[in-house]
C-alpha cells in the first residue's frame, strides 16, 4: 500500500480574526514534552503586539455594545466548538504537557466546563456586582459594572489549555477584549483555540493570541498607552513581573499580579478574575415630579 | 439689581487651636524623633494657625509598628459587631463636634463655611455611620464567605476635603478590620488632628488609627514602608503613578483616586436654568478644588450663546471673600503654590488663543484668591481642555451631535466623572453606558454619599470608595 504524506499545519498568530505570520518573519521551534520536534510557531514581535492592541481596541466597543445575552450565547457557542474538536485538543495537550491521555481528557473536560461557566456569567455580572444605592437625598442612584477595556494577558506556562481558558474567558465575558501571550513552550493548544474562535461567532479582535517569547513581547504591552489592564498570571520571573507592573503605571493600568503559589486550575475560580477587569460606573439622577 | 449683604461671620470662638501639634501614634500625641516642624496657614488671611510636626522615617516606623501591633493584638481579634460600635462612636462624635470641625476646616483650608458646615462635616459623619453597619456584615460584601482584612493600611489624602477624605479612607479601613497610618495633606492637617482627639474620646484602642503629619517625603515613607499591607492614595495623577511604581511587585494592595477633567454636557433640550446652576456647582464648588469638577463644559451649539449669557450673569452674583462669612460662595485658594498653578494654566489659555472672561469681583488684599473664570473658544488641543486646573476655571467647548459630545467627553486620559443635562431619559442612559467615567451625574452634579461608589477609569485611578463596591479596596476575597 502506498504511504501517504500527511498535511502539516503552519502555526500562526491570531490577530483581528486573521491568522498572520509574525510581521518579523521569525518563528521558533516547539518541542513536545520529550524534546521531539512538534512544529515551528510564529515568534511574535513588538509590531505584532501593537497590531494586536489596535485590533483589540477597535473590536472592544462593539463587543461591549452587544447585549449580555448575546455575548453569553456567543461564548457558549465557543464551548460547543471546543467540544467538537476535543480529540484535537487532547492530542495537543498530551504532546504539550506530556500527560496521559486520561489526564489530557480531564483537562479538556475542565476547559470546556470552565468556558460554559464563564459564558453563563455574561448576563449575571451586572446583577451580582452592580447595585442600587440608597443615598440620603431625592436621587435614584445605581452602579453598574463596565469593562475596563483592552486587557493584555500572559497565559499560564504550564496549563496550556485549561489555564489559558481560565485566563481568557473571564476577561472577555465582562466586555473586554484581550491580547493573550500563549504559554511559551506549549503554544499549540492556544493555536487550536484560535482556530475554534475564528470559526465561532466571536468577532475578530475580541481575542488575539500571540505565540513567542513573553519576556520579549510583554514589556511592549505593559507600556502601551492603549492597553488598560495587565494580567500577569503566566509571568514566572518575579523580576520581570515587577518591571511590567512598574511599566504599567505609565497610564495607570490595572494589574493582576502573578499568583503567589501555582494555582490548581481545576479549582473553582470564583469571581475574582471577572472583578479584576471591570470598573464600576455610578449614575445619579434626581427624583421628582 | 444687586443685593447688599451685611457681613455674617461664623465665630471662631468654638475652636481652640494649639500653638503646636505632635504626631498621633499609639493613641498619644508625641513629638517627632527625627522630624522637624512646619506651619499651617489660613489661606484667606495668611495668618499662621499652628506649628505642625513633620514626621520622619523613625516616626513613620513607630506609627506602622503601632498599627501592626494594634492589628495583631486587638483589632483583628475583635468581632465585627464590636468594631462597629467604635465606628458608630466616631460618627456620633463628629456630629457632636460638627461646628468646631467646620470652623477648623474653613480656617485651615479656605473653603466657605457654608460648604464645610453643610457638606464636608455631615458627609464625614455619614461615612462613619454607613461603614459602621458593614463591620459585622462583611460576608455579604460579595467577596466570598470569609473576606480578610489586609492588615496595616497606609493612607495619603489631599487638601481639598481634608476631613471628608479622612472619613473616606479611615471608615472603610476600620470597618473591614484594618488598622491605619494616615498622612493628611501638608497644608490642611488641623481637622485630622482634631479627629485624633476624637479617637481618644471614643476610647478607640491605641494604634488602630495613627496620624503622621508632613509633606511629600512623609507620604513616601508611608506608601513605601515595607510593613504596610495596603496603600490608598487620593491626589494627583503624577504622584499616583509614582506610588504605583513604588508599590509594583511588593504584593501590597493599592487603590488610587487621582485627577480628573470631567465633561459636563449640556444638550439643547436641557432645563437650562437648572443646567446653569449645575455648571456653577460643577466647577465653582470648593473653588474648583475638586478632582471630579465639571471643568470642561460641552454645550450643544444651538444653545451655547444662551447658556453662556446666563452663566456669566449668574457668576457675577457669586460672592467671593471671607470664607468664614455664611454668605460667601467662593472662598480662598488653598495655597500660594496652587494659586500660581492656576494662574500658569490660565496664562496658557490666553497664549493658546482661548477667550477669557472673569467675574468682575473684588479680590481681598491678603490671602490667595482667584475669580471665577470662563474660557470660550477652547479647542481640545488647548492645555486648559486637557490638564487638570484644580481651580475655579471653566473651559467651554461646543458640539452638534450626541456622538460628537461623547467623543469629546471621552477624549481625555482621565475618566473620573461626567455630567449630562437633558430631559431625554433614553439619551441619559445611552450616554451613561458609553462615557468612560466612574461617576455620571445626570441633571445634577457633585453629589456624594457614603452608599454611592466613587472612583475613576483610566488615569483617574482604580478602586472605588463608598458603597458595597468600596469595601473591596480593603478586603481580600476569601473562599467562594
Interface residues (C-beta under 8 A of the other chain):
Chain A: X128 X129 X131 X133 X134 X135 X136 X137 X139 X141 X143 X144 X146 X148 X149 X228 X238 X241 X242 X243 X245 X246 X248 X249 X250 X251 X252 X254 X255 X257 X260 X268 X269 X270 X271 X272 X275 X279 X280 X281 X282 X283 X284 X285 X286
Chain B: X126 X142 X144 X237 X240 X241 X242 X244 X245 X248 X249 X251 X256 X258 X413 X428 X432 X433 X435 X436 X437 X438 X439 X440 X441 X442 X443 X444 X447 X449 X451 X452 X453 X454 X455 X457 X458 X459 X460 X461 X462 X464 X467 X468 X469 X472 X477 X480
